[in-house]
Amino acid sequence: MSDIFISYARSTANQAQAVAEALRALGYSVWRDDDLPAHKPYAEVIEERLTAAKVVVVIWSAEAAKSEWVQSEADRARNDRKLVQLRIDDAALPMPFDRIQCADLAGWAGDLAAHEWRKVIDSVASLTAHSPPLTNDAPTAGSARKNSICVLPFANMSGDAEQEYFSDGISEDIITDLAKVSALSVVARNTAFTFKGRAVDVRQVARQLDVSHILEGSVRKAGGRVRISAQLIDGASGDHMWAERYDRDLTDIFALQDEISQAIVAALKLRLLPAEKAAIERRGTQNLEAYNLYLMARQHLVSGNSGDQRASEAIVRLCRRATEIDPDYARAWALMADAQTSLRFVHGRPDDGLAAAERALSLDAGLAEARAVRARHLFRLGRHDEASVEIETALRLDPESFEVNESAGMLCVRERRFGDAIGYYEKAATLMESSVGAAGMLITCYGAVGDGAGVHRSAQMTLARAEKALAQDQGNGTIMGFGVSALAALGETERAKDWIGRALLIDPDNLNMRYNFACSLSGQLKDNEGALDLFGSYFTTASVGDVSFAKIDPDLDAIRHDPRFVAMLAAAEARLAKAAESGAPSARPQRSPDSGT
C-alpha cells in the first residue's frame, strides 16, 4: 500500500499530479484516484487506501472546499491524526480545517526549495516516522533545498543526566540563531528534537527532511568549564564540511554560541547581513547565572509537568532569581508570568502573573508568550475583544509556540468555540509531546463537538503521556486528573475509579484535580452522585472564574439541572456577591478548572 493518499477536487488534477510527483521524487509511494482499478467499486478502493495510508495530503481549493468527498476524506484523516493540508488558491477552508495548519502553495510552480512546500515535507516526514522508503530515483541531499539545515539535539556528555537541560538549551539557541539568517532554511525545533537520543545516519536524516546539511554535536559541562564539539556535515556525501571543539570558561558561553553560528554561516558561504549578525549577538541576557537558571526553569515546562503546582513553583523560584540577577531578562519574566498565571488560576496563589508579563513586554514587545499571558488575564477581566487582539498578535509573532497555542485553545474553550479550540490544542500537543494537559483538553473538545473517534484517539494519547509522567512522579494530581479522563473515555471504568481513590489519598487538597475527577464521573462514568460529592468542598471556595466556567463546561451537562448542583452554584454565587459588596476578596482567585492552565 502507499505511504501517502492525495485528496483533491477534479479541477485541480494538474496540481495534484505535481504534488504527487514531487513526493515520489523524495522516495514516497503515493496514491491518488487516477490509479483506480477497473474491477473494484470506487468507495471500496477509497476506504482501503485511506485506511492504509500513513499520510493524507489534502489539496484545498474553492471546489475542494465545497466537495463532500474531499471534506469526508479530510475529516477521516484528521480523526486518524494523519492530515497534511495545503491550499492552492485563496478560498476559505471549511470548518474545522480552517483552524489547522495549512501550507499556502497558491502559485506554486514545483519549487522544492519553497518555504511553504518545506512545511508539507516536514509534516509528511514526521507522520511517516521519518522513514520514507528510498528508491533508486530518490534524491540525495545534494539535490535538496539549497542552504537548508537540521540542527540535531546536542548530546549531553556531562556524565550527569540532570545537565540535559543545558545541552538542550544550547541546541535550541543555535536553532534560533540560525533561523535569523534569511539565506538559510532551518528545520523547526520540534521536528529536530524527534531525533533526540537516537543513533541516526545523517545522510538518511538529510533525505528524510530534504535538507542539504546536518549539524550535530555534544556538550560537556563541568565546574566552571564547558566543552562543545560541533560538526557541520554535507547531507549528500556525509563528509564533514566544518568541525571544531571549543574548551572555554562557562562565562564565555554567549560568545561561543555566536561563534558557532557564524562559523556555520561562513562554512556554507552565506552572506550574513548586519541586521542578522546583530540579531544573533543580541542575547536575552549576558549573565551566565541568570541564563542557566532560565534553562533550568524551561526544562520544568517541557518535562510534561505543565500545570503541576510543584513544577510551576519551581519555575517561579528559578525565574525570580534570574530576574533578580538580571532585571532586564525579558524571557525569564515571561516564563515566570506563565507559571504564576497557572498557579493563580489553578491553585489560587496570590501572584497573578500579569505584572511579570507586563514587565516582559516593556523589555521586549515581541515576546509572544507574554502576550498570551496578557490575553488570558484580559479575558478573565471580561475584556474579550482586547484578549482576542492579544492572542491573535501572539499567534502572529510565534505560531510555533506551545504556550501561545495552548492559551489560544483555552480562550476558545471559555467561549465554547470547541471546534476552534481543537486546532490549537492539536498544534500544542504536537509542539510539546510531553504535554498531558493539551492532549487531555482534546478529549473535552472532541466530546463537545460529538466526534467519538477524536475522543478515543485523544484519550489514548493522553493516557500514554500521563502514564509516562506518573512513572516519574506518582503524586502528580494534575496529571492524574487528565489520566482519569482518558481512562473514562476509553471505557476503563474500574481503573479510572482506582486512580481517583489513590489520587484523593495522595493529594486530597488539590481542588483542580477534584474538579476534573467530578467531570469524568459525571460526563463519562455516569456517576452523578460521586461527582456531586466531590463538588461539595469545591464550591465552598470557588471563585468567580470557577463558577462561570462550571456553568458552561460541557462535561457537566449531565448534572447541570440536578437540584444539588444548582444549589451549590447558587450558594457560591451568593457568597461571591456578598464578598464583592464588602470589598473582600473571593476565597480562591479565578482559575481554569478543566484546562490546567
Buried (B, 14 or more C-beta within 10 A) or exposed (E): EBBBBBBBBEEBBEBBBBBBEBBBBBBBBBBBBEEBEEEEEEEEBBEEBBEEBBBBBBBBBBBBBEBEBBBEBBBBBBBBBBBBBBBBBEBEBBEBBBBBBBBBBEEBEEEBBBEBBBBBBBBBBBBBEBEBEBEEEBBBBEBBBBBBBBBBBBBBBBEEEEBBBBBBBBBBBBBBBBBBBEBBBBBBBBBBBEBBEEEEEBBBBBBBBBBBBBBBBBBBBEEEEBBBBBBBBBBBEBEEBBBBEBEBEBBBBBEBBBBBBBBBBEBBEBEBEEEBBEBBBEBBBEBBBBBBBBBBBBBBBBBBBBBBBEBBBBBBBBBBBBBEBBEBBBBBBBBBBBBBBBBBBBBBBEBBBBEBBBBBBEBBEEBBBBBBBBBBBBBBEEBBEBBBBBBEBBBEBBBBBBBBBBBBBBBBBBBEBBBBBBBBBBBBBBBBBBBBBBBBBBBBBBBBBEBEEBBBBBBBBBBBBBEBBBEEBEBBBBBBBBBBBBBBBBEBBEBBBEBBEEBBEBBEEBBBBBBBBBBBBBBBBEBBEBBBBBBEEBBBBBBBBBBBBBEEBBBBEBBBEBEBBEEBBEEBBEBBEEBEEEEEEBBBBBBBBBBBB
